[in-house]
Amino acid sequence: MRKELLRISHVSLERDGEQLLDNLEFQMFAGEIFGLVARNRKGQKEMVDLICRNDPISLGSVWYDGNVVNSYAYSSGESNKVALIEQKSHLVQGLSVVDNLFILREGFRKYFINEQVIFSQAVRFFEEKGLKVDLEKRVENLTELERCFVELGKALLSGCHLIIVDNPANYLSQYQLFEFQQMFKKIDKVKGVKWTISMSSLIGPSVPDSMIPKDVRKMMQSKDYELAFVSTKYESATDPVNTQIKKIDKIVKSYDKSGMVIGEAPLMKDLQDVTDVDLVNVNIISIAAIFVIILIIFKSISLPVILVAVIEFAIMINMAIPYYQGVSLPFVASIVIGAIQLGATVDYAILMTTRYQKERSLGKDKMEAISIAHKTSMPSIISSGLSFFAATFGVACYSQVEMIGSICTLLARGAIISMVVVLLVLPAMFMIFDKLICKTSIGFLGKKAKAQTSEAK
């Protein structure tokens, strides 16, 4: 069902004995482009004034946005939220386009945005609406078409539901008139954005900065920051709103490296972006640290690679399970698991590797050395893994905090997975890469084992 925006019902207007409007009646609906062609200019100005302002009328009534705003019985004299674009400019000369769009108004006082961010938001708004204007120009340098676009953009930013264009053919060329009509067809097609509130929608275009009280300016504007809002219909931490934020942030950063897009949705997006970067950094640092430690202890190039690969394989299995279960995880979970599971369970692998090295240095062949290392290390690995599991699983069961419960569940499951992988996969890795390990490790076989190897040759 179409929404009625304006209804002129049997309106008559007489002034100084002259009949200017006689039983005027028409309706306008939201999203409609409505054209009126007059035989002459008699009563035309009064009709436009009637729509814009609720001055006394002789007969009839005026409805705006579903409410009676004017009638023959009572006229408030108040203005309706209607914008008028005419041959006479309503912009303040001597100021830039953005100054006209974002002049301070009394109202919101919660967030502050860098001055150039306001400019970039104006750029984004005009691009989305298809209004082709060089926003760096001053008002007196605008063409008539650009001036109309600026007034149209200002009307939209101010929340006007009805825009009147009075005799555009008097000041626009045929081409400009066609371009202007095309712009109306692109209005209100910005996906997901409900409204934009800036200083232009709070004060108005005709109030210079010098008239704004200092206490109001202090609430709304500082040396480097000004107020602006963008409302979206999307929920925070979702892909649609993140896409919106990316577009806004790209424009902001292109004009001011220090500019900020703030609020709940940008905050959640920043947390996700930082987490993605931190995940890579934490994994690299953790793996590098473990690699260096094993390299120094075992004096081997191959063993650090094998041990870290085995534990990372266990971590990958642990993180893959929630994915296939369709379970959502806190964005910090990957960082916590990547660091803790690697550090807490790599000692299982070191324990078995130490015994394997000892047996090989005593002259045992690889099969016997691996078998002894596996049997002697198994009780310690199982007891340590089960203890880690019990400690974290209990917290996962009783914690009422979703993030803590999710992380502890991952840690508990990771302890079991790491234990199983070390007991089953690591011995197989020793069997496969025994020759490589012996050749890339300093003193791994020991003198006795080397002597036996020489005799065998």
Buried (B, 14 or more C-beta within 10 A) or exposed (E): EEEBBBBBBEBBBEEEEEEBBEEBEEBBEEEEEEEEEEEEEEBBEBBBEBBBBBBEBBBBBBBBBEEBBBBBEEBEEEEBEBBBBBEEBBBBEEBBBBBBBBBBBEBBEEEBBBBBBBBBBBBBBBBBBBBEBEBEBBBEEBBBBBBBBBBBBBBBBBEBBBBBBBEBEEBBEEEBBEBBEEBBEEBEEBEEBEBBBBBBBBBBBEBEEEEBEEEBEEBBBEEEBBBBBBEBEBEBBBEEBBEBBEEBBEBBBEBBEEBBBBBEBBEBBBEEBEBEEBBEEBBEEBBEEBBEEBBEBBEBBBBBBBBBBBBBBBBEBBBEBBEEEEEEBBBBBBBBBBBBBBEBBBBBBBBBBBBBBBBBBBBBBBEEBBBBBBEBBBEBBBEBBBEBBEEBBEBBEEBEEEBBBBBBBBBBBBBBBBBBBBBEBBBEBBEEBBEBBBEBBEEBBBEEBBEBEEEEE
